[in-house]
Amino acid sequence: MKTAIHFGLGKIGRGFLGDLLHNSGYRVVFLDVVDALVNQINETHSYTLFSIDRNFDERVIDNVTAYSTIRQEAEAIQAIAEAETISTSIMFTNLPKIAPLLAKGLKARVDTGREKAIIMACENAIMGTDHLKELIAETGIISAAELDTVAAFPNVAVDRLALDGEHNGKAGIAVSDAFELAIERKKLPDPDKHPILGAEYVDNLDMFLQRKIYMINCGHALSGYYGQRKGYETVQDALRDPEIQAEVCSAVLESASALEQKFGFTHESLVDYMETMMLKRFLMPGISDDIARVSREPIRKLSPNDRIMGPAYLCEEYGLKNTHLLRGAACAMRFQSQEDPQTVELQNFIAENGIQVAITKYTGAKPDSRVFQVILEEYGKL
């Protein structure tokens, strides 16, 4: 049986990639640093998923194994050397941590005669797999030439609602039926072969990536930032507040207007995408998404190419309104959390250097720009 490796036993790892890989006929090997999760998988070599859309009906994902990347490095390296596909869902900022292990596993694959492994970084980031490939090459463990002989690196766009849940007396992952896994077809070893059932194989991945990150991830993050301002603890409670929902949807529709200009999406299709993939899904009964989790890492989310400033700059480029996006950026700079290192870093920097220096440092907006002035004004209003 063919083998798939997946880094990350989180909700997306089990509830999305593990599900699709299992349904595609793979034996799935999970790699993670959390012993409790590794041991949990290995107790029964299975786990349970619940369907949010079908009254939490359950199904079992079996034929799965897990290894600790800390305690079982040799086993992990061997699995990487033999796998057909390798994927990640560990957060973009954690990719440097797995690059050396991947490099060792791929080095062991050299001269084995195996077909190229398909490696995909399934993170909320623009062209995340390209970044992972660079990180692997930078380890020096495997040469760039060797890397190209043993692996292919298609970028992907991923989207599925996956949440921890306990239903029917069992613990598991609750998932929506709707999902998106768009894979960069031209970077596959054979563009005509489809390694994962249910995925969409596309020639222009950028339009799918930006639609997802600039709309869904943008709306998700802003719901959290505005929600904390009004004392809410979950995204769902925040979005049920008419004032917050109106503000978030206005920002997402600004993103949509830029995507219409850049890629030729119809306005109607993007409005439907927002309503179906964001509002309907996030507001499903029984769903609860903690603001503390959704809003963490504001530095990454404020960066010029990410979910808030990325579409704001795209609007600026096309001469479109972006006031709601820039107000959202200002709100993100007000986010508070003592548990999140990036939030602590951001707030300490603002306290020590002032908001004006922080705006330029974290959003890329130059002091003489209109974008800078709007963020500064909105920050003051908050």
N, C-alpha and C positions, 0 to 999 in steps of 0.2 A: 504493500500500500504506500502511496506517495505521502510525504511528510511536509507539514507546514510548521515553521517556527513563528511564535509571536511573543515579542517582548512586551510584557505588561499584563498583569492579572486584574486590572481595574475594570470598571463597568464597560468601557468601550472594548477593551480586550476580550472579555468574555461575552458581552452582550452583542457585539457587532462583528468584529473580525473572527472571533472564535466560532460564532454561529455560521457565518458565511463559508469559512474554510471547512467546517464540519459538513455542511450541506454540499460542498463541492467534492467530497470524498477523500479529504485529507485526514491523516492522523495528526492531531494538533499537539504540539509540544510548547508549553508556555514557559517563559523565562522571567524570573522576578527576583527581587531582593527581599521580599517579605516572607519570612518562613511560615507564618500562619496561613497565608494564602496558598503557598506551595504545598504544605501538608494537607490542607483542606481538599485540594484537587486530587492528591495522590491517595487519599483515603478510599475514594470510590472510583477514581478516574472518570469523573463525570460532574456535571453541575446542572442547575435548573434555571430555565428562563421562563418568564411570565409575559404574556401578550397584553399590553395595556389596552389595545383596541378590541380585544375579545374577552372582556371580563376577567382578565388575568389567568386565562387558560395556561396550563404549564406544559412544557416539553423538556426533555432531558438531552443535553449535549454529552455524548459519551466518547469513548476512545481518545481521551485526553490525558496528558502527562504534564508534570511540571518539574523544573529544576531550579535550584537556587543559583543565581549567577555568582554568588559569593562562595558558597560551600561546595558547589558542584560544577566548577568551571570546566573541568575536563569533559564531563558529560555534555555540557552546553556547547563546547567547541566541536565535539564529534557530531552533535545534532546539526549544527550550522553547516558543517562540512558535507552533510548528506541531504539536506532539505531541498525541496523544490521551490518553496516560497518562504520568505522571511519578512515579517512585518513588525511594526512598532505602534504602540499607543501609550507612551510614557510621559507625555508633555515635551514640547519642542526643546525646552531648556535642559532636559535631561539627556538629549541625544549624545552629547560628548562623553557621558558616562559609559555608554555601551559600545562606543566606537572601537576601543581596543579589543574587546571580546569578539566583536564581529570581524575585526581584522585577523585575529588568530584563527577563527573558524574558516574564513575565506582563504587564508594562507594554506590551511590544511587541505583545502579543496583543489589547490593547484596541482596539475599533473595527474589528477584522478580520472580524467576523461569524462567527468560528469557534465551534463548540460548546465548552462548558466542558471544560477539561482536568481529568482525575481525578488528584489528587495524594495520594500515600500515603506516610507515613513508616513504613517496614517495620523498625522498631527494637524492641529488647527494652525497651519502656517502656509505661506505661499512658497511653493516649490521646496518643500521640506526634505524630499528624498535627495535632491541635488546637494543640499547642505549636509545630509548624512554621508553621502559619498565623499565629500570633501573632508569631513572629519575622519573617516576611515583611512583615507590616503595620507592625512597628516600624521597618523600614528607612526609611520615609517615601518610598520610590521609587514606590509604587503605593498609592492610597487604599483604604480598607476597602470602599468602594462598588464601586470598579473590580475589586477582588479577587473579590468575590462574583459579578461578571458574567462573569469569565473562567475560574474554576476552582471545582471541588467538592473537599472535603477529608474523605473518609471515613477514620475510624480503622481500623486493622487489627490482627489478631493473627497472628504468623508463627512457624513452627517447621519446621525441616528440618535434618537432620544433613548438613553440607557440609564437607569437609576437603580440603586439598591432597593430591595423590597422584600417583604415577608408576606406571603399569601398562601392560603390553604394550609397554614401551619408549617410552611417551609420557607427557608431563606433562599434568595436567589437574586437575579437581575431582571427588572421589568423593562421591556423594550417596546418601542412602537413598531408597527408593521412597516411604516414608511421609512425609507433610508435612501442614501445616495452614496455610492462608491464609484467615482469616475476615475478611470485609469488611463494614463498617457500611453496610447496605443503604439506610437512610433518608437517608444523606447523598450518595448517588449522584445525578447529574443526572436519571437515569431509574431509579428503584428496580427496575424490571422488566427492565432490560438488564444482562447479565453480561459485563463487559469482559474478564475473565480466566478462561479455562477451568481447571477444577480447583479454583477458589476456592469457598468457602462464603459465601453472602450472608445475613447474620444481622441480627435486630432487636435482640438484646441482646448486644452485643459484649463488654460488661464481664465477663460470666461466662467467656467464652473467653480473654480477656486474662489475667484473674486465675488461671484454671486453669493456663495455660501458664507465666506468670511465677512464680506462687507455688508451683508444683510442679516443673516441668522446670528452669527457670532457678535456682530455689532449690537443688535437688539438685545441679545442675551446679556451682554456685559453692561449695557446702559441701564437695563432693568435693575440690575444689581446695584449699580452706583446710585441711581435715583432712589431705589428702594431703601438703601441704608439711610439716606438723608431724611426719610420720613419714618424711620424706625421699624421698617419691615424686616423680617428674617428670611423670607423666601422670595424667589423671583415670581412665583405664582401670586402671592399676596400683593407684591408690587404692581404686577400687570393688571390686577383687578381694580386698582386705583385708577379711575378715569383720567386723572391729570397726568399720571405717569405713563399710562398706555398711550395717550395722545402725544406726549413728548417723544417717547421711544419710536412710535410709528412715524412721526414726522421726520426723525433722524434717518430711519431706515428708508423712507421714501426719497430722501435726499440722495442716499447711496444709490437707490434704484435709478434715479434720473441720470446719474453719471454712467451707470452700467448700460443704460439704454443708448447713450451717446457713443460709448466705446465699443460695444459689442453688437448693437442692433437688436437687443431684446425688445419685445413689445412692452409697453407700459402695463397692459392688462395681465400679461404673464408674470410680471414681477410683483404686481399687487397680489395676485393669486398665490404666488410663492411665499410672500410674507404672511398672508392670512393662513395658509395651509401648514407651512413648515415652521412658522414661528408662533403665531397667536393660538391657533387651534391646538397645536401639539403641546405648547408650554402650559396651556390652561386646561388640559385634560383632567377630569376628576381623579383624585387620588395621587396626583403628581406633586412632589415637593422637592424643590431644588434650592439648597441653601445659598444665600447671598454670599456668605463668607467664602464658599468654594468657587462660585461663579465669578466673583470679582477679584480673586487673588491675581497676583502678578500684574499690577497696573502699569509698570514700566514697559513690559513687553506689549501690552495692549494699547499703549499710547505711542508706540514707535511709528515712524512715518509710513511704514508699509503695512501696518496691521489694521485691525477691525474698525477703528475710529478715525484715526488721522489718514489712513489710506484712502478711504472714500472722500474724506474732507478735501484732501489735496486733489483728488480726481475731479471733484466738483469745481474747485478753484481753477483747474486747468481748462475746463469747458465753460467757465463763466457762469456756473450754476450756483444757486443758493446752498449754503452749508451751515447756516446759523445753528441749527439744532445739533448737528454733529459736533461743532466746536463748543457748544454749551455742554454736550456730553463729555467732551475731553476735559473741560474745566471741572465738571463734577467728578470725573475719575481722579483728578489731582487732589480732590478733597477726601478720597476714600481712606478709611481708618481700619487698621487691623494689626494687633500686636503679634499675631501668629504667622503673618505672611512676611518673609524677609524683604521682598520687593516693596511692599507698602511701607515698612519701617524705613527702608533706605530712602524712598521718595519723600516721606514726611520729614525725615531728618535733614535731607538736602534742602528742602524748602525752608525749614526753620533756620538753617545756617547760612543760606545763600540768597534767599528771597524767591518769590514766585516767578519773577521775570527771568532770572537766570535758569530756573527749573523748566520753564516753558520751552525755551530754546534747547536745553540739554535733552529733554525727554520727548519732545514732539518734532524737533527739527525746525520749528517756525522761527524765522529771523525777526529780530526786534523791530525792523522797519516794515514788516509785512502786515497786511490786513488780517491774516489768520492769527498772528500773534496778538494783535490788538483786541480782536474779538474774544479770544480765549481769556486774556487778561481782564477784560470787562466782565465777562460772564463769571469768572472766578471771584471777582469782587462782589458781584451780586449774590452769589451763593454764601 
